[in-house]
Amino acid sequence: MGNVSLEDIKKLREQLGTGMVDTKNALEEAGGDV
């Protein structure tokens, strides 16, 4: 997962309704900053 935690991905997915891969990629691009 790199520097992005699974919990952060789950939280953001719930908020945005995006897919797992898209959410993970967005978080990695943002440096994990939710």
N, CA, C and O of each residue as an XYZ file, in Angstrom:
136
protein
N       0.807     -1.207      0.000
C       0.000      0.000      0.000
C       0.847      1.267      0.000
O       0.320      2.370     -0.141
N       2.150      1.110      0.157
C       2.980      2.303      0.182
C       2.789      3.066      1.468
O       2.759      2.475      2.547
N       2.661      4.374      1.366
C       2.512      5.197      2.559
C       1.052      5.496      2.881
O       0.767      6.357      3.712
N       0.142      4.806      2.242
C      -1.286      5.034      2.433
C      -1.873      3.852      3.195
O      -1.705      2.700      2.797
N      -2.565      4.150      4.296
C      -3.131      3.062      5.090
C      -4.472      2.611      4.514
O      -5.182      3.377      3.862
N      -4.787      1.377      4.770
C      -6.055      0.815      4.316
C      -7.228      1.545      4.962
O      -8.268      1.734      4.331
N      -7.064      1.950      6.210
C      -8.126      2.691      6.905
C      -8.412      4.023      6.208
O      -9.572      4.404      6.055
N      -7.366      4.729      5.788
C      -7.557      5.997      5.077
C      -8.303      5.776      3.768
O      -9.175      6.563      3.400
N      -7.953      4.701      3.069
C      -8.627      4.382      1.809
C     -10.102      4.105      2.066
O     -10.962      4.603      1.340
N     -10.400      3.319      3.088
C     -11.792      2.988      3.409
C     -12.598      4.236      3.749
O     -13.726      4.400      3.283
N     -12.012      5.121      4.568
C     -12.710      6.347      4.970
C     -13.016      7.223      3.759
O     -14.129      7.729      3.613
N     -12.024      7.397      2.898
C     -12.216      8.256      1.730
C     -13.207      7.643      0.747
O     -13.994      8.361      0.131
N     -13.173      6.324      0.598
C     -14.121      5.646     -0.295
C     -15.551      5.862      0.186
O     -16.451      6.090     -0.623
N     -15.765      5.792      1.498
C     -17.104      6.010      2.050
C     -17.586      7.425      1.757
O     -18.757      7.634      1.441
N     -16.679      8.395      1.862
C     -17.041      9.789      1.639
C     -17.311     10.091      0.171
O     -18.237     10.832     -0.156
N     -16.494      9.512     -0.716
C     -16.565      9.881     -2.127
C     -17.299      8.884     -3.008
O     -17.781      9.239     -4.084
N     -17.386      7.641     -2.558
C     -18.027      6.616     -3.370
C     -17.186      6.200     -4.566
O     -17.725      5.757     -5.580
N     -15.863      6.339     -4.454
C     -14.975      5.970     -5.554
C     -14.457      4.552     -5.379
O     -14.602      3.955     -4.312
N     -13.856      4.020     -6.427
C     -13.318      2.671     -6.382
C     -12.031      2.603     -5.575
O     -11.396      3.621     -5.300
N     -11.662      1.391     -5.204
C     -10.480      1.167     -4.368
C      -9.205      1.679     -5.034
O      -8.420      2.386     -4.402
N      -8.993      1.332     -6.292
C      -7.760      1.717     -6.982
C      -7.703      3.227     -7.185
O      -6.660      3.842     -6.966
N      -8.815      3.829     -7.600
C      -8.842      5.277     -7.803
C      -8.566      6.018     -6.501
O      -7.824      7.000     -6.479
N      -9.167      5.542     -5.425
C      -8.971      6.177     -4.121
C      -7.526      6.042     -3.668
O      -6.934      7.008     -3.186
N      -6.954      4.854     -3.817
C      -5.559      4.609     -3.420
C      -4.622      5.506     -4.218
O      -3.712      6.115     -3.656
N      -4.844      5.586     -5.525
C      -3.988      6.418     -6.374
C      -4.089      7.893     -5.996
O      -3.079      8.596     -5.955
N      -5.293      8.358     -5.722
C      -5.482      9.759     -5.345
C      -4.778     10.061     -4.024
O      -4.141     11.105     -3.881
N      -4.893      9.147     -3.061
C      -4.226      9.351     -1.778
C      -2.708      9.339     -1.928
O      -2.013     10.117     -1.275
N      -2.195      8.467     -2.780
C      -0.748      8.426     -2.994
C      -0.264      9.712     -3.649
O       0.794     10.230     -3.290
N      -1.028     10.233     -4.605
C      -0.658     11.487     -5.265
C      -0.684     12.648     -4.284
O       0.111     13.581     -4.395
N      -1.609     12.588     -3.313
C      -1.740     13.653     -2.318
C      -0.800     13.440     -1.135
O      -0.838     14.204     -0.171
N       0.026     12.430     -1.199
C       0.958     12.164     -0.113
C       0.275     11.653      1.136
O       0.805     11.800      2.238
N      -0.903     11.052      0.979
C      -1.633     10.515      2.122
C      -2.440     11.554      2.872
O      -3.020     11.253      3.915
N      -2.485     12.777      2.355
C      -3.214     13.863      3.017
C      -4.690     13.791      2.664
O      -5.091     14.113      1.546
N      -5.498     13.362      3.635
C      -6.940     13.262      3.423
C      -7.532     14.629      3.611
O      -8.745     14.800      3.483
